Amino acid sequence: MNHLFTGIGAAVTTPFSEGEVDYTSFREHLEFLKENHIQSFIVNGTTGEGSTLTSEEKTELLKVSLEVSDGQIPVIAGTGSNNTKTSIQASKEAEELGVDGLLVITPYYNKTSQRGLLAHFTAIADAVNIPVILYDVPARTGMTIDPETLRVLSEHPNIVGLKDATGDLTNLSRLQSVVNDSFAFYGGNDDLALPFFSQGGHGLISVAANVLPKEYQEMFESVKKDLDRANLLYKDLFPLLEALSIDVNPIPVKVLTSFLGFGDYEVRLPLVTLEEVNQISIIETYRHLIERRN
């Protein structure tokens, strides 16, 4: 079964320096991810602070991603918006740059109905000729994709998968039952990665993989070969996942991307950085994990 990718995709952070995008650090981070077995770059999404990037910044980040990928790793652009016209324009521009696929969130703030979701996603998918992954994250948008809505959308030739960040594995079962096997499901919750994989998920669009790409890919590959090993790895990673839950994404994980040398520890308003005591706690938890793994 061919999917856009299987395994672990990184929801890549966007590094800043004095308020400007640090493209050099971004490139170095992508190279690190590529060297450590990441299966996809997801750029300009929630973790990449796409909502506060300019269109020019988004374009340049995609160009860098495509250069580093060099056709070896799928590049997926976050082009979702609560404005369908804006999302269509961004999707077309990303397609012209040469990305491999799109990640499109449900509308937020103005929201919509299930009929509106059908019209919104269909209009975007109709406008491009590359794969589209839907993104369901009700904690941020205030709405979710119902099973019947997904069933209809899955019949569109360009709509190939769903990032399920509902945190509800029963919901995953409902959704799996209404689509065929060619439709891909990607988890959106790092702390539920193992049960999501065990339930037939095709991969994970991961925040923690920004700093643990090899470990998450190892967990994914172990599920079918050695579930005990996968469980041990999951338990080993869990304290860090708990530490990263201290504030909204990507505020905590950018402590670690900065610690690894991929840009300064900066986020764009309205996000604000963690207090130093919390930064130190996250770094120490990460250090202990790496020491145990080595």
PyMOL commands that set and color helices and strands:
alter all, ss='L'
color gray80, all
select helices_A, chain A and resi 23-35+50-52+55-69+84-97+114-126+138-141+147-154+169-176+190-198+208-210+213-225+227-246+253-259+276-293
alter helices_A, ss='H'
color red, helices_A
select strands_A, chain A and resi 7-11+16-17+20-21+40-43+75-78+101-105+132-136+159-164+184-187+203-206
alter strands_A, ss='S'
color yellow, strands_A
deselect
rebuild
show_as cartoon
